[in-house]
Amino acid sequence: MTAAENTIATLLVLLAPFGLVYGWVFYFKRMRCEAGSWRNRITVVSMVLVSLAAVLWSVMAILMPRADWGTGTGVGHQMQWIEAWHRPIFRTLLAALGLCMFRRPRLILPIAIGCIGTALFWLFSTMP
């Protein structure tokens, strides 16, 4: 990656929590009191999917089998464990990003940044 790409990726990872928090605060302050329209439901589903992917990172890290990187014992099993989590998590984030386009216009950008930033965090934090 070039320095500019690395900077953009880092910025997206750092902005992801702010996008998610903004989305949840906006939902609880403004949208929760409104009638349940299809856009409100899509917004909630999308935010739940992104939040679930973020929370599952810690679950994956806690349950990950230990490996001794000095001797190489268990490294293959640990890498298989991590790779098994990638496909469902990235598909969940891709679904949340797709749903993001059909929801409240004010929340499209913050939740899209949350999706992309969470995906980049998963990818970069699980690289060997």
N, C-alpha and C positions, 0 to 999 in steps of 0.2 A: 504494500500500500504506500502511496505517496504521503507526504506530510500533510497535504491539504485534505486528503481522504481520511487520514487518521484523525485529524482535528474535527472534521465533520462527524465522524462516527463517535468520537468521545463526547462531543456536544450533544448528540442525540441521546446517548446513554445517560448523560447527566440531566437532560431535560425531561426524560421519560417519567420520573416520579412526579414532577410538577404538573405534567399533562394529566396524569391519572388523578392526582389530588384535585386539580381544578375541575375535572369532569365530575368527580363524586360530590364535591362541594356545590357545584352548579346544580346537580341533580337534587341533592337534599334541600337546597334553599329555594329553588325555583320550580323544578319540574315535578317534584313529588306531590305537590298540592294540586296540580292540574289533573284534568281527566286523563284516564289511561288511553292515549292514542297509540297507534302502531309505531310512530317515531319514538315515543317515550320507551316503549318496550324494547325496541331495537337498540336504543341507547343503553339501557340497563344491561341487556344481554352482552353487548359488545364490551362494556366496561367490566362486567363480571369475568368475561373470558380473558381480558388482558390482566386483570388483577389476579386471577387464578394462575395464569402462567408465571406471574412474578412470585407468587407465594410458593408455587411448586418448585422453584429453584432451590429454596432452602430445604424443602423436603428431599429433593434429589441429593443435595449435598450431605444432609444428615444420614440418609440411608445408604450412601455410596460405600461400596466395599473398599477397605483400605488396601493400599499397595505400597510396597517398598521400592521407591524409584531408584534407590542406590543399587540394589541387587537385581531389580527387575521382577521380583516376585509379586504376582497379582496385578501387574500393570495392564496386561491384556484384558483381564476380567473387568478391571475398573474402566477401561476405555470402552468396552462393550456396553457396560452399564450406562455410561454417559451417552453414547450414541443411540441407545434404545430410547432415551428420553427426548432426543432432538426431534424426531419425526412428529410425534403427537403435539409437542409444544409448538413447533413452527407451524403446523397445520392449524392449531388453535389460534395462534396469533394472526395467521393469514385470514382465517374466517372472521376474526374480530376486525381486521383492517377492511375486509370487504363489506361487512355490516356497517362499518363506520361511515361509508359513503351514503347510506340511506337514512341517516338519523338527523338530529338537530344540526343545522348548519354551523351554529356557534361552537359545537363540540367536535366537528370533523378534524380540524387541525390538532388540537391537544391530544385527542385519543389516537390519531394516526401517529403522532410523535411518540406516544406511549407504546404503541404496538411495535414500531420500528426500533425504538430504543431498548425495549425489553428483549426483542429478538437479538439485537447486537450484543446486549449484555450476556444473554445465554451463550451465544456463540463465542465471544471473547473470553468469558470466564471459564469455559470448559475446554479450551484449547490446551493441548499438552505443552 
